[in-house]
């Protein structure tokens, strides 16, 4: 290779495609024992990774093999749910071309795709409190991220995104689209909504956010769009404000600890007790002297605690509030314990996805969303966000009125700062640049003068 892998990845603008958006050139620039591909895709209804593993297994394993060599890893694992039979069948055939790569089937529980949970399932190593997989000699990388690595080595930057569009749409689908098209355009590619009054969740039903503007653009981290009728219980849950929830907690919390019983971090041995933090927030220290608000730093915000609660309380929202308040005060996470063992009954407390889908009232929408590769779509305009990643936003390096080709670099990161480059996702003319976006009008939309 003309450049080293890290430089290829950085030049391609690759970030974690699973939703976090951490710049990949930083993540893989480490020495570890294991590299794990996170193919669990534990959020209900989403179908991207499982289909990519079946359709592009050679590309994914090729990229994994290269990342392993660069990181000095002795083994690579593809961790995915054993119910993804087609993906496992294809991967098992292809992996014989690569040494030291194994397929690791997992159970169908939530959140199997949480990276700390995945690390324990595969290696039996527990990531320390407040730590990351690197602390136990592991890199965890998303399926689509690896596909982008494969492309980067061929000098193809990140200009497109795979996402599942499902829910109350005419044709649920998983599709590749240019980064920067509107959420509304993506919904239209699934045949449009089949109901008049609806809202959209950007991401999975558990950790996704309700979209406030359908003209907002698809980004490098968009994983799925779920269209639900207004008034759906999942939407009501996401839109419930903190004050309402805390008032409910004071009168409705049964102090049963079911939220803590299913907490994935608690089951890994971390000192996080959602039930105690609810009591602490409701009654201050008068009823809870064994917990500290700083436990909230350990929450992964998976929202599972809410669906274990018989009173529909939301400890995870409290955790977010506490973290924001403590960060504003300059309080850092003091929790650095290194658990020696997981909960003795952890395997029996894992929350089945089928049960979760039923509690979310999403059975009706748990359908196939077949992968479609569409090459001939004509998009008239894209709105590319300068910040689609953790870190500093990109600085535009093009001007209004300039013609850009698809794949051309249009935004870069200041030397020494964490971030990711951005590229034009269609060919056209730069129409507008502001503090948040670069807008490009496509070739077909440019008036001939």
One Martini backbone bead per residue (centre of mass of N, CA, C, O) as a GRO file, in nm:
protein
  449
    1UNK     BB    1   0.097   0.035   0.021
    2UNK     BB    2   0.141   0.369  -0.004
    3UNK     BB    3  -0.006   0.378   0.258
    4UNK     BB    4  -0.116   0.363   0.554
    5UNK     BB    5  -0.403   0.274   0.701
    6UNK     BB    6  -0.452   0.529   0.869
    7UNK     BB    7  -0.443   0.725   0.627
    8UNK     BB    8  -0.669   0.608   0.463
    9UNK     BB    9  -0.890   0.648   0.677
   10UNK     BB   10  -0.857   0.953   0.715
   11UNK     BB   11  -0.902   1.035   0.412
   12UNK     BB   12  -1.203   0.895   0.410
   13UNK     BB   13  -1.372   0.968   0.675
   14UNK     BB   14  -1.389   0.755   0.905
   15UNK     BB   15  -1.657   0.634   1.106
   16UNK     BB   16  -1.871   0.518   1.317
   17UNK     BB   17  -2.161   0.353   1.178
   18UNK     BB   18  -2.336   0.270   1.446
   19UNK     BB   19  -2.351   0.598   1.591
   20UNK     BB   20  -2.103   0.734   1.740
   21UNK     BB   21  -1.854   0.858   1.551
   22UNK     BB   22  -1.571   0.755   1.580
   23UNK     BB   23  -1.267   0.793   1.473
   24UNK     BB   24  -1.099   0.532   1.316
   25UNK     BB   25  -0.795   0.621   1.308
   26UNK     BB   26  -0.782   0.612   1.622
   27UNK     BB   27  -0.886   0.332   1.706
   28UNK     BB   28  -0.669   0.152   1.521
   29UNK     BB   29  -0.423   0.306   1.674
   30UNK     BB   30  -0.331   0.004   1.799
   31UNK     BB   31  -0.242  -0.247   2.043
   32UNK     BB   32  -0.368  -0.585   2.020
   33UNK     BB   33  -0.522  -0.906   2.046
   34UNK     BB   34  -0.818  -0.808   1.954
   35UNK     BB   35  -1.070  -0.822   1.691
   36UNK     BB   36  -1.409  -0.700   1.684
   37UNK     BB   37  -1.701  -0.765   1.520
   38UNK     BB   38  -2.002  -0.581   1.534
   39UNK     BB   39  -2.294  -0.794   1.444
   40UNK     BB   40  -2.556  -0.786   1.633
   41UNK     BB   41  -2.773  -0.578   1.599
   42UNK     BB   42  -2.980  -0.518   1.866
   43UNK     BB   43  -3.172  -0.341   1.732
   44UNK     BB   44  -3.473  -0.331   1.654
   45UNK     BB   45  -3.542  -0.360   1.288
   46UNK     BB   46  -3.258  -0.367   1.209
   47UNK     BB   47  -3.058  -0.470   0.882
   48UNK     BB   48  -2.771  -0.402   0.788
   49UNK     BB   49  -2.536  -0.593   0.895
   50UNK     BB   50  -2.654  -0.875   0.828
   51UNK     BB   51  -2.651  -0.816   0.515
   52UNK     BB   52  -2.356  -0.737   0.471
   53UNK     BB   53  -2.236  -1.010   0.568
   54UNK     BB   54  -2.373  -1.168   0.328
   55UNK     BB   55  -2.285  -0.975   0.073
   56UNK     BB   56  -1.976  -0.865   0.210
   57UNK     BB   57  -1.768  -1.073   0.337
   58UNK     BB   58  -1.495  -1.035   0.200
   59UNK     BB   59  -1.453  -0.734   0.257
   60UNK     BB   60  -1.475  -0.753   0.568
   61UNK     BB   61  -1.248  -0.967   0.616
   62UNK     BB   62  -1.024  -0.811   0.479
   63UNK     BB   63  -1.029  -0.568   0.670
   64UNK     BB   64  -0.986  -0.723   0.929
   65UNK     BB   65  -0.709  -0.841   0.855
   66UNK     BB   66  -0.565  -0.565   0.835
   67UNK     BB   67  -0.626  -0.457   1.118
   68UNK     BB   68  -0.484  -0.684   1.268
   69UNK     BB   69  -0.200  -0.631   1.162
   70UNK     BB   70  -0.171  -0.336   1.258
   71UNK     BB   71  -0.253  -0.425   1.572
   72UNK     BB   72  -0.132  -0.719   1.640
   73UNK     BB   73  -0.336  -0.941   1.621
   74UNK     BB   74  -0.419  -1.287   1.692
   75UNK     BB   75  -0.739  -1.216   1.666
   76UNK     BB   76  -1.058  -1.261   1.497
   77UNK     BB   77  -1.403  -1.148   1.532
   78UNK     BB   78  -1.742  -1.241   1.450
   79UNK     BB   79  -2.010  -1.089   1.611
   80UNK     BB   80  -2.317  -1.273   1.605
   81UNK     BB   81  -2.618  -1.382   1.562
   82UNK     BB   82  -2.741  -1.705   1.524
   83UNK     BB   83  -2.995  -1.602   1.347
   84UNK     BB   84  -2.779  -1.525   1.117
   85UNK     BB   85  -2.755  -1.762   0.896
   86UNK     BB   86  -2.660  -1.645   0.627
   87UNK     BB   87  -2.410  -1.500   0.730
   88UNK     BB   88  -2.271  -1.747   0.853
   89UNK     BB   89  -2.252  -1.920   0.600
   90UNK     BB   90  -2.073  -1.723   0.436
   91UNK     BB   91  -1.845  -1.666   0.640
   92UNK     BB   92  -1.748  -1.961   0.670
   93UNK     BB   93  -1.649  -1.983   0.376
   94UNK     BB   94  -1.455  -1.727   0.365
   95UNK     BB   95  -1.258  -1.761   0.622
   96UNK     BB   96  -1.053  -1.970   0.492
   97UNK     BB   97  -0.877  -1.724   0.364
   98UNK     BB   98  -0.832  -1.667   0.678
   99UNK     BB   99  -0.644  -1.617   0.941
  100UNK     BB  100  -0.758  -1.584   1.267
  101UNK     BB  101  -1.075  -1.624   1.202
  102UNK     BB  102  -1.390  -1.596   1.374
  103UNK     BB  103  -1.708  -1.717   1.447
  104UNK     BB  104  -1.948  -1.556   1.684
  105UNK     BB  105  -2.213  -1.669   1.836
  106UNK     BB  106  -2.515  -1.522   1.960
  107UNK     BB  107  -2.758  -1.417   2.136
  108UNK     BB  108  -3.106  -1.291   2.155
  109UNK     BB  109  -3.012  -1.002   2.301
  110UNK     BB  110  -3.038  -0.716   2.516
  111UNK     BB  111  -2.724  -0.563   2.448
  112UNK     BB  112  -2.518  -0.729   2.241
  113UNK     BB  113  -2.389  -0.455   2.095
  114UNK     BB  114  -2.249  -0.379   2.328
  115UNK     BB  115  -1.913  -0.357   2.357
  116UNK     BB  116  -1.881  -0.474   2.647
  117UNK     BB  117  -2.053  -0.722   2.602
  118UNK     BB  118  -1.901  -0.838   2.360
  119UNK     BB  119  -1.630  -0.875   2.497
  120UNK     BB  120  -1.727  -1.080   2.707
  121UNK     BB  121  -1.851  -1.295   2.524
  122UNK     BB  122  -1.576  -1.354   2.372
  123UNK     BB  123  -1.333  -1.318   2.620
  124UNK     BB  124  -1.410  -1.268   2.936
  125UNK     BB  125  -1.368  -0.962   2.953
  126UNK     BB  126  -1.363  -0.678   3.170
  127UNK     BB  127  -1.447  -0.370   3.149
  128UNK     BB  128  -1.383  -0.108   3.305
  129UNK     BB  129  -1.477   0.143   3.465
  130UNK     BB  130  -1.479   0.393   3.230
  131UNK     BB  131  -1.402   0.220   2.992
  132UNK     BB  132  -1.242   0.041   2.724
  133UNK     BB  133  -1.151  -0.217   2.524
  134UNK     BB  134  -0.845  -0.136   2.521
  135UNK     BB  135  -0.800  -0.211   2.831
  136UNK     BB  136  -0.829  -0.541   2.717
  137UNK     BB  137  -0.713  -0.577   2.417
  138UNK     BB  138  -0.950  -0.427   2.234
  139UNK     BB  139  -1.121  -0.407   1.922
  140UNK     BB  140  -1.422  -0.245   1.815
  141UNK     BB  141  -1.608  -0.301   1.505
  142UNK     BB  142  -1.800  -0.218   1.253
  143UNK     BB  143  -1.921  -0.338   0.966
  144UNK     BB  144  -1.941  -0.079   0.787
  145UNK     BB  145  -1.667   0.029   0.865
  146UNK     BB  146  -1.509  -0.199   0.722
  147UNK     BB  147  -1.614  -0.140   0.442
  148UNK     BB  148  -1.481   0.142   0.438
  149UNK     BB  149  -1.193   0.036   0.461
  150UNK     BB  150  -1.187  -0.120   0.200
  151UNK     BB  151  -1.235   0.135   0.024
  152UNK     BB  152  -0.997   0.314   0.121
  153UNK     BB  153  -0.771   0.137  -0.009
  154UNK     BB  154  -0.923   0.239  -0.293
  155UNK     BB  155  -0.985   0.550  -0.265
  156UNK     BB  156  -1.272   0.544  -0.110
  157UNK     BB  157  -1.480   0.743   0.025
  158UNK     BB  158  -1.723   0.871   0.239
  159UNK     BB  159  -2.061   0.906   0.067
  160UNK     BB  160  -2.221   0.666   0.201
  161UNK     BB  161  -2.531   0.501   0.331
  162UNK     BB  162  -2.659   0.258   0.535
  163UNK     BB  163  -3.020   0.195   0.568
  164UNK     BB  164  -3.312   0.153   0.756
  165UNK     BB  165  -3.655   0.152   0.634
  166UNK     BB  166  -3.929   0.153   0.863
  167UNK     BB  167  -4.252   0.057   0.939
  168UNK     BB  168  -4.489   0.292   0.817
  169UNK     BB  169  -4.428   0.157   0.521
  170UNK     BB  170  -4.458   0.024   0.212
  171UNK     BB  171  -4.122  -0.055   0.176
  172UNK     BB  172  -3.920  -0.208   0.345
  173UNK     BB  173  -3.569  -0.101   0.368
  174UNK     BB  174  -3.229  -0.148   0.255
  175UNK     BB  175  -3.007   0.133   0.185
  176UNK     BB  176  -2.810   0.322  -0.038
  177UNK     BB  177  -2.697   0.657   0.033
  178UNK     BB  178  -2.637   0.972   0.019
  179UNK     BB  179  -2.488   1.194   0.189
  180UNK     BB  180  -2.745   1.452   0.261
  181UNK     BB  181  -2.999   1.354   0.240
  182UNK     BB  182  -3.311   1.346   0.327
  183UNK     BB  183  -3.527   1.188   0.527
  184UNK     BB  184  -3.762   1.207   0.330
  185UNK     BB  185  -3.620   1.069   0.091
  186UNK     BB  186  -3.574   0.800   0.234
  187UNK     BB  187  -3.874   0.737   0.276
  188UNK     BB  188  -3.947   0.739  -0.029
  189UNK     BB  189  -3.771   0.477  -0.093
  190UNK     BB  190  -4.010   0.314   0.084
  191UNK     BB  191  -4.288   0.454  -0.040
  192UNK     BB  192  -4.366   0.575   0.208
  193UNK     BB  193  -4.608   0.654   0.404
  194UNK     BB  194  -4.923   0.490   0.527
  195UNK     BB  195  -4.959   0.749   0.698
  196UNK     BB  196  -5.034   1.071   0.797
  197UNK     BB  197  -4.958   1.051   1.110
  198UNK     BB  198  -4.613   1.102   1.191
  199UNK     BB  199  -4.302   0.967   1.314
  200UNK     BB  200  -3.937   0.977   1.359
  201UNK     BB  201  -3.671   0.749   1.408
  202UNK     BB  202  -3.328   0.794   1.473
  203UNK     BB  203  -3.269   0.473   1.473
  204UNK     BB  204  -3.341   0.297   1.728
  205UNK     BB  205  -3.590   0.232   1.961
  206UNK     BB  206  -3.397   0.276   2.214
  207UNK     BB  207  -3.158   0.510   2.108
  208UNK     BB  208  -3.323   0.682   1.950
  209UNK     BB  209  -3.446   0.976   1.784
  210UNK     BB  210  -3.663   1.224   1.742
  211UNK     BB  211  -3.764   1.387   1.469
  212UNK     BB  212  -3.798   1.750   1.395
  213UNK     BB  213  -3.685   1.724   1.082
  214UNK     BB  214  -3.719   1.592   0.754
  215UNK     BB  215  -3.473   1.783   0.630
  216UNK     BB  216  -3.273   1.638   0.752
  217UNK     BB  217  -2.975   1.473   0.729
  218UNK     BB  218  -2.789   1.229   0.632
  219UNK     BB  219  -2.535   1.043   0.793
  220UNK     BB  220  -2.269   0.845   0.893
  221UNK     BB  221  -2.472   0.745   1.154
  222UNK     BB  222  -2.705   0.646   1.004
  223UNK     BB  223  -2.911   0.344   1.053
  224UNK     BB  224  -3.221   0.442   1.097
  225UNK     BB  225  -3.581   0.450   1.005
  226UNK     BB  226  -3.875   0.500   1.209
  227UNK     BB  227  -4.215   0.469   1.140
  228UNK     BB  228  -4.472   0.626   1.341
  229UNK     BB  229  -4.750   0.676   1.496
  230UNK     BB  230  -4.905   0.895   1.648
  231UNK     BB  231  -4.904   0.787   1.994
  232UNK     BB  232  -4.703   0.597   2.033
  233UNK     BB  233  -4.552   0.458   2.301
  234UNK     BB  234  -4.258   0.520   2.214
  235UNK     BB  235  -4.298   0.823   2.173
  236UNK     BB  236  -4.396   0.890   2.457
  237UNK     BB  237  -4.140   0.804   2.597
  238UNK     BB  238  -3.936   0.999   2.450
  239UNK     BB  239  -4.126   1.268   2.530
  240UNK     BB  240  -4.077   1.244   2.818
  241UNK     BB  241  -4.020   1.431   3.081
  242UNK     BB  242  -3.833   1.457   3.363
  243UNK     BB  243  -4.037   1.576   3.566
  244UNK     BB  244  -4.254   1.366   3.523
  245UNK     BB  245  -4.085   1.117   3.599
  246UNK     BB  246  -4.013   1.210   3.894
  247UNK     BB  247  -4.300   1.228   3.995
  248UNK     BB  248  -4.359   0.931   3.950
  249UNK     BB  249  -4.134   0.812   4.129
  250UNK     BB  250  -4.243   0.917   4.408
  251UNK     BB  251  -4.527   0.740   4.368
  252UNK     BB  252  -4.446   0.456   4.190
  253UNK     BB  253  -4.208   0.341   4.312
  254UNK     BB  254  -4.135  -0.001   4.437
  255UNK     BB  255  -3.840  -0.093   4.495
  256UNK     BB  256  -3.756  -0.369   4.317
  257UNK     BB  257  -3.489  -0.364   4.108
  258UNK     BB  258  -3.535  -0.444   3.802
  259UNK     BB  259  -3.348  -0.243   3.660
  260UNK     BB  260  -3.086  -0.367   3.782
  261UNK     BB  261  -3.121  -0.667   3.694
  262UNK     BB  262  -3.081  -0.574   3.366
  263UNK     BB  263  -2.826  -0.423   3.377
  264UNK     BB  264  -2.544  -0.455   3.186
  265UNK     BB  265  -2.338  -0.326   3.381
  266UNK     BB  266  -2.412  -0.472   3.641
  267UNK     BB  267  -2.364  -0.764   3.515
  268UNK     BB  268  -2.043  -0.683   3.484
  269UNK     BB  269  -1.984  -0.539   3.787
  270UNK     BB  270  -2.089  -0.265   3.800
  271UNK     BB  271  -2.158   0.038   3.991
  272UNK     BB  272  -2.490   0.015   3.897
  273UNK     BB  273  -2.808   0.165   4.038
  274UNK     BB  274  -3.101   0.267   3.927
  275UNK     BB  275  -3.282   0.243   4.184
  276UNK     BB  276  -3.102   0.428   4.367
  277UNK     BB  277  -3.109   0.684   4.188
  278UNK     BB  278  -3.410   0.728   4.206
  279UNK     BB  279  -3.415   0.769   4.512
  280UNK     BB  280  -3.211   0.998   4.524
  281UNK     BB  281  -3.385   1.195   4.343
  282UNK     BB  282  -3.651   1.183   4.524
  283UNK     BB  283  -3.498   1.182   4.847
  284UNK     BB  284  -3.219   1.190   4.845
  285UNK     BB  285  -3.041   1.080   5.139
  286UNK     BB  286  -3.278   0.952   5.319
  287UNK     BB  287  -3.290   0.651   5.142
  288UNK     BB  288  -2.976   0.676   5.018
  289UNK     BB  289  -2.628   0.573   5.114
  290UNK     BB  290  -2.492   0.366   4.876
  291UNK     BB  291  -2.517   0.598   4.666
  292UNK     BB  292  -2.407   0.772   4.367
  293UNK     BB  293  -2.432   0.996   4.113
  294UNK     BB  294  -2.169   0.888   3.960
  295UNK     BB  295  -2.291   0.625   3.843
  296UNK     BB  296  -2.407   0.750   3.577
  297UNK     BB  297  -2.140   0.726   3.407
  298UNK     BB  298  -2.199   0.400   3.350
  299UNK     BB  299  -2.409   0.456   3.149
  300UNK     BB  300  -2.528   0.345   2.813
  301UNK     BB  301  -2.833   0.417   2.732
  302UNK     BB  302  -3.027   0.157   2.652
  303UNK     BB  303  -3.323   0.154   2.822
  304UNK     BB  304  -3.393  -0.120   2.971
  305UNK     BB  305  -3.502  -0.028   3.248
  306UNK     BB  306  -3.781   0.065   3.147
  307UNK     BB  307  -3.873  -0.242   3.045
  308UNK     BB  308  -3.862  -0.353   3.353
  309UNK     BB  309  -4.068  -0.150   3.441
  310UNK     BB  310  -4.397  -0.151   3.575
  311UNK     BB  311  -4.408   0.196   3.574
  312UNK     BB  312  -4.245   0.342   3.338
  313UNK     BB  313  -3.970   0.419   3.413
  314UNK     BB  314  -3.651   0.639   3.355
  315UNK     BB  315  -3.339   0.611   3.452
  316UNK     BB  316  -3.173   0.695   3.196
  317UNK     BB  317  -3.260   0.994   3.202
  318UNK     BB  318  -3.134   1.058   3.471
  319UNK     BB  319  -2.843   0.994   3.391
  320UNK     BB  320  -2.818   1.215   3.181
  321UNK     BB  321  -2.872   1.450   3.369
  322UNK     BB  322  -2.639   1.398   3.566
  323UNK     BB  323  -2.409   1.414   3.362
  324UNK     BB  324  -2.461   1.703   3.270
  325UNK     BB  325  -2.434   1.837   3.547
  326UNK     BB  326  -2.146   1.736   3.615
  327UNK     BB  327  -2.002   1.846   3.366
  328UNK     BB  328  -2.076   2.146   3.423
  329UNK     BB  329  -1.906   2.118   3.711
  330UNK     BB  330  -1.643   1.929   3.653
  331UNK     BB  331  -1.721   1.636   3.697
  332UNK     BB  332  -1.569   1.334   3.727
  333UNK     BB  333  -1.515   1.008   3.682
  334UNK     BB  334  -1.444   0.790   3.969
  335UNK     BB  335  -1.503   0.520   3.821
  336UNK     BB  336  -1.235   0.239   3.829
  337UNK     BB  337  -1.313  -0.035   3.845
  338UNK     BB  338  -1.213  -0.400   3.842
  339UNK     BB  339  -1.383  -0.646   3.774
  340UNK     BB  340  -1.370  -1.006   3.842
  341UNK     BB  341  -1.690  -1.039   3.808
  342UNK     BB  342  -1.985  -1.137   3.725
  343UNK     BB  343  -2.287  -1.207   3.749
  344UNK     BB  344  -2.394  -1.524   3.837
  345UNK     BB  345  -2.688  -1.463   3.659
  346UNK     BB  346  -2.654  -1.330   3.381
  347UNK     BB  347  -2.763  -1.539   3.163
  348UNK     BB  348  -3.066  -1.518   3.301
  349UNK     BB  349  -3.093  -1.180   3.254
  350UNK     BB  350  -3.127  -1.172   2.968
  351UNK     BB  351  -3.293  -0.983   2.717
  352UNK     BB  352  -3.522  -1.063   2.503
  353UNK     BB  353  -3.610  -0.946   2.196
  354UNK     BB  354  -3.898  -1.049   2.171
  355UNK     BB  355  -3.993  -0.917   2.434
  356UNK     BB  356  -3.917  -0.627   2.357
  357UNK     BB  357  -4.096  -0.593   2.108
  358UNK     BB  358  -4.359  -0.631   2.263
  359UNK     BB  359  -4.318  -0.390   2.466
  360UNK     BB  360  -4.292  -0.183   2.213
  361UNK     BB  361  -4.506  -0.241   1.996
  362UNK     BB  362  -4.346  -0.395   1.711
  363UNK     BB  363  -4.451  -0.653   1.568
  364UNK     BB  364  -4.574  -0.527   1.302
  365UNK     BB  365  -4.257  -0.419   1.219
  366UNK     BB  366  -4.119  -0.713   1.217
  367UNK     BB  367  -3.958  -0.700   0.920
  368UNK     BB  368  -3.843  -0.712   0.629
  369UNK     BB  369  -3.538  -0.531   0.480
  370UNK     BB  370  -3.421  -0.534   0.194
  371UNK     BB  371  -3.142  -0.522   0.008
  372UNK     BB  372  -3.055  -0.227  -0.196
  373UNK     BB  373  -2.880  -0.157  -0.497
  374UNK     BB  374  -2.866   0.180  -0.611
  375UNK     BB  375  -2.729   0.356  -0.898
  376UNK     BB  376  -2.966   0.559  -1.052
  377UNK     BB  377  -3.002   0.776  -0.863
  378UNK     BB  378  -3.142   1.118  -0.849
  379UNK     BB  379  -2.992   1.383  -0.680
  380UNK     BB  380  -3.035   1.733  -0.640
  381UNK     BB  381  -2.951   1.733  -0.319
  382UNK     BB  382  -2.718   1.822  -0.054
  383UNK     BB  383  -2.654   1.808   0.317
  384UNK     BB  384  -2.346   1.850   0.468
  385UNK     BB  385  -2.214   1.783   0.756
  386UNK     BB  386  -1.946   1.898   0.955
  387UNK     BB  387  -2.080   1.715   1.197
  388UNK     BB  388  -2.043   1.338   1.212
  389UNK     BB  389  -1.879   1.342   1.492
  390UNK     BB  390  -1.642   1.307   1.711
  391UNK     BB  391  -1.558   1.634   1.770
  392UNK     BB  392  -1.455   1.833   1.539
  393UNK     BB  393  -1.539   2.022   1.294
  394UNK     BB  394  -1.531   2.082   0.977
  395UNK     BB  395  -1.345   2.258   0.730
  396UNK     BB  396  -1.395   2.432   0.470
  397UNK     BB  397  -1.243   2.401   0.111
  398UNK     BB  398  -1.475   2.548  -0.025
  399UNK     BB  399  -1.680   2.732  -0.251
  400UNK     BB  400  -1.910   2.917  -0.365
  401UNK     BB  401  -1.966   2.784  -0.700
  402UNK     BB  402  -1.825   2.529  -0.696
  403UNK     BB  403  -1.715   2.246  -0.850
  404UNK     BB  404  -1.796   1.900  -0.768
  405UNK     BB  405  -1.702   1.584  -0.707
  406UNK     BB  406  -1.742   1.280  -0.635
  407UNK     BB  407  -1.525   1.249  -0.346
  408UNK     BB  408  -1.453   1.523  -0.278
  409UNK     BB  409  -1.287   1.732  -0.085
  410UNK     BB  410  -1.462   1.973   0.159
  411UNK     BB  411  -1.346   1.876   0.452
  412UNK     BB  412  -1.139   1.951   0.736
  413UNK     BB  413  -0.893   1.903   0.993
  414UNK     BB  414  -0.731   2.023   1.234
  415UNK     BB  415  -0.439   1.998   1.352
  416UNK     BB  416  -0.472   1.779   1.641
  417UNK     BB  417  -0.769   1.708   1.592
  418UNK     BB  418  -1.066   1.567   1.645
  419UNK     BB  419  -1.187   1.393   1.347
  420UNK     BB  420  -1.343   1.435   1.008
  421UNK     BB  421  -1.367   1.404   0.692
  422UNK     BB  422  -1.527   1.547   0.397
  423UNK     BB  423  -1.745   1.457   0.117
  424UNK     BB  424  -1.877   1.444  -0.179
  425UNK     BB  425  -2.186   1.269  -0.280
  426UNK     BB  426  -2.203   1.462  -0.529
  427UNK     BB  427  -2.234   1.615  -0.825
  428UNK     BB  428  -2.163   1.977  -0.825
  429UNK     BB  429  -2.275   2.277  -0.671
  430UNK     BB  430  -2.195   2.508  -0.445
  431UNK     BB  431  -2.455   2.683  -0.270
  432UNK     BB  432  -2.380   2.643   0.051
  433UNK     BB  433  -2.231   2.799   0.355
  434UNK     BB  434  -2.205   2.718   0.698
  435UNK     BB  435  -2.167   2.618   1.031
  436UNK     BB  436  -2.301   2.312   0.943
  437UNK     BB  437  -2.307   2.331   0.614
  438UNK     BB  438  -2.294   2.172   0.285
  439UNK     BB  439  -2.434   2.267  -0.022
  440UNK     BB  440  -2.542   2.061  -0.304
  441UNK     BB  441  -2.600   2.086  -0.644
  442UNK     BB  442  -2.690   1.893  -0.878
  443UNK     BB  443  -2.645   1.848  -1.205
  444UNK     BB  444  -2.957   1.807  -1.280
  445UNK     BB  445  -3.029   2.098  -1.123
  446UNK     BB  446  -2.876   2.260  -1.324
  447UNK     BB  447  -2.896   2.526  -1.508
  448UNK     BB  448  -2.906   2.599  -1.837
  449UNK     BB  449  -2.724   2.895  -1.995
   0.00000   0.00000   0.00000
